[in-house]
Amino acid sequence: MTESDQALLRRVVGGDTRALSAVMDRHAPAVNRYAWAITSRRMDVEEVVQDTFLTLWRRAETLAAVESLLPWLLVTCRNHALNLNRKNGRHLAEELDDDLAAPADPAEARDRLRFVMAEIDLLSETDRRVCELCLVEGRPYADVADAVGLSVGAVKQRVMRTRTRLRKAVIDDERR
Amino acid sequence: MSVDDERGEWRAVPPSADETTRMVVQEKTAVLTRLEHERHAAARAHRRRLFGGAGALVALVAVGAASGGVALGLIPSPFVGQAQPEPTSVVSQAPSPTPTASPAPVPTSTPSSPPVGGTPSPALDLGCDALGEQTAVTSLLRAPDGLDLLEQVYRPGEAAQRQAGVTTCWWTSSSDAGTATLNLSVSPDVDTGSARLAERRAAGAADPGVGDSSSLLCTPEYSLCEGGLVAGDFWVELQFTETPELGGDVTSLLTAHLQRVADVVGPATPAPAWVRPDAASRWTPTDSCSTLVTTTPMSVLLASPSVADAPIDLLPGSQDAIQETQSDAFECRWAVPDGVTRPDGDLASVDVGIAPGARWAWEAAPGAFGDTAESATPTEVAGAEAATLRCSTAEGESCWLDVLVDDSWLQVGYSNDVPPERSDVLTVVAESLIAAR
């Protein structure tokens, strides 16, 4: 049976890297295609996708109410791409499209979702709305999550230890 | 302008299925690698790209493999003990043909006056690359990618380990079949090391008979082996993981590796110990976090009534015994206790790390995503010599404060998701800690 995103997310919160690997198996292709469409240099695609899933690992415990991870991943990917494009704009001699990842024109923003529309169409109405508001209208994910009733950031308290520490503690305890 | 920079052409069409498959395989390996030092929050500006980074990606694309299966096959099994295809030079190197340590030139350090307060040197005068080469790490891992986990420090605890002369190296080797990692720490504290090893053997760990003293214990259900040795003036700790499961010959492979490590470190002479500057004595811990106090209860400082006013020690967790014992840093957390409901908007916790004497580390501290004009802001903190507010810029922006006081590094709020609009509480906490010291 295929595990739901929520089930995988719970395992990620518990420090299970295999669950993160499974999340990547499921969503990394779509995130790659989106990153492909929004980064200013092809060499940045890999970096942006890595950063996106590392951010998921770090912030997983704040996402317990998320039904599908894809909208959050796409928004996070967009933000990392924007940051990277800004950074490249500061450091590269040639002029780069500074706001490539965040076009003011909604039509252009929709166009950059063209490679992931098939996945977005499969989402629930709530998650499709999140994609529309965040990725097309450019609103912050936290605001949108609140608007559509996702209690992001208020679902769970942060774990008392980092995930790896927690995992090791469990192992140590079981060994006793 | 390179092909990569010809925007509008390559972005006009989606990546092919083969390209996507290759990228995902590569990214998974990279992410799992970076997770191992996730707590370092590796700076983008400093981090090391796996497999040659962009160049490798371009090279992989250039291979033009016809199917995803071929793409997956580009990465060989990471384990030398298993039958596996030959690796391609693009993503890995063939294992060392001779599974024995290279004749190791004995690293020596010229005795000199102990450095006071400056940037500390590892006790073992061998970097991780050299250590991996001289101990033939390729005899254990097929295509190791190595990192020096203390080369750049992000947390006070890491600075304290460096001040104790510790070296921590980490290697990983991955394929679609699994991942193997080797964590190896080296310390000059042989007394503590010898005691730890004896305790483990008494608890059932095997004695592989390496060096002056050694132990090895593999736990298949956790895909984890932990070993250690004392050889000459050095204590070495080793952790090995292999997923999805440990190989059948892992014990013999690790015993051989321990022997090679002993052959390299045993003859070496430790560098002079780092000496803490006098001013840092005001922060020297005497009884862990219970000695760290604020002038005002933390729940009041944070305006978060459900936060407990007594800090807890952050447990060493997955750190090995060297990392666990060789830090004199405070690593404390004030948090909402388990089972207590916290109102929305209240901060759930605040972490405080203090590395006594780590001025050098404060001066070198980077932001989690690289310091920029937006992410690093000089901040006034009463009682401190200097302070920098840093904010990461990923989704859910969060901030922390790095403070220089008494030649020591005080860090407040790292990993606590303190948003920029609440970053003033970090200054309040720092000032209260300084006033109460």
Chai-1 contact restraints between the chains, C-beta under 6 A:
chainA,res_idxA,chainB,res_idxB,connection_type,confidence,min_distance_angstrom,max_distance_angstrom,comment,restraint_id
A,T17,B,L32,contact,1.0,0.0,6.0,A-B,restraint_1
A,S21,B,K28,contact,1.0,0.0,6.0,A-B,restraint_2
A,M24,B,K28,contact,1.0,0.0,6.0,A-B,restraint_3
A,A28,B,V24,contact,1.0,0.0,6.0,A-B,restraint_4
A,P29,B,T20,contact,1.0,0.0,6.0,A-B,restraint_5
A,N32,B,T20,contact,1.0,0.0,6.0,A-B,restraint_6
A,N32,B,M23,contact,1.0,0.0,6.0,A-B,restraint_7
A,R33,B,P14,contact,1.0,0.0,6.0,A-B,restraint_8
A,W36,B,P15,contact,1.0,0.0,6.0,A-B,restraint_9
A,A37,B,R11,contact,1.0,0.0,6.0,A-B,restraint_10
A,S40,B,R7,contact,1.0,0.0,6.0,A-B,restraint_11
A,R41,B,D4,contact,1.0,0.0,6.0,A-B,restraint_12
A,R41,B,D5,contact,1.0,0.0,6.0,A-B,restraint_13
A,R42,B,D4,contact,1.0,0.0,6.0,A-B,restraint_14
A,R42,B,W10,contact,1.0,0.0,6.0,A-B,restraint_15
A,M43,B,D4,contact,1.0,0.0,6.0,A-B,restraint_16
A,M43,B,A54,contact,1.0,0.0,6.0,A-B,restraint_17
A,E46,B,E27,contact,1.0,0.0,6.0,A-B,restraint_18
A,E46,B,L57,contact,1.0,0.0,6.0,A-B,restraint_19
A,V49,B,E27,contact,1.0,0.0,6.0,A-B,restraint_20
A,Q50,B,E27,contact,1.0,0.0,6.0,A-B,restraint_21
A,Q50,B,A30,contact,1.0,0.0,6.0,A-B,restraint_22
A,Q50,B,V31,contact,1.0,0.0,6.0,A-B,restraint_23
A,F53,B,V31,contact,1.0,0.0,6.0,A-B,restraint_24
A,L54,B,V31,contact,1.0,0.0,6.0,A-B,restraint_25
A,L54,B,R34,contact,1.0,0.0,6.0,A-B,restraint_26
A,T55,B,A394,contact,1.0,0.0,6.0,A-B,restraint_27
A,T55,B,E395,contact,1.0,0.0,6.0,A-B,restraint_28
A,R59,B,G396,contact,1.0,0.0,6.0,A-B,restraint_29
A,T76,B,E395,contact,1.0,0.0,6.0,A-B,restraint_30
A,N79,B,E395,contact,1.0,0.0,6.0,A-B,restraint_31
A,N83,B,T393,contact,1.0,0.0,6.0,A-B,restraint_32
A,F115,B,P14,contact,1.0,0.0,6.0,A-B,restraint_33
A,A154,B,D344,contact,1.0,0.0,6.0,A-B,restraint_34
A,Q157,B,V336,contact,1.0,0.0,6.0,A-B,restraint_35
A,Q157,B,A348,contact,1.0,0.0,6.0,A-B,restraint_36
A,R158,B,A348,contact,1.0,0.0,6.0,A-B,restraint_37
A,R158,B,S349,contact,1.0,0.0,6.0,A-B,restraint_38
A,R161,B,L315,contact,1.0,0.0,6.0,A-B,restraint_39
A,R161,B,G317,contact,1.0,0.0,6.0,A-B,restraint_40
A,T164,B,G317,contact,1.0,0.0,6.0,A-B,restraint_41
A,T164,B,S318,contact,1.0,0.0,6.0,A-B,restraint_42
A,R165,B,L315,contact,1.0,0.0,6.0,A-B,restraint_43
A,R165,B,G317,contact,1.0,0.0,6.0,A-B,restraint_44
A,R165,B,S318,contact,1.0,0.0,6.0,A-B,restraint_45
A,K168,B,G317,contact,1.0,0.0,6.0,A-B,restraint_46
A,K168,B,S318,contact,1.0,0.0,6.0,A-B,restraint_47
A,I171,B,Y222,contact,1.0,0.0,6.0,A-B,restraint_48
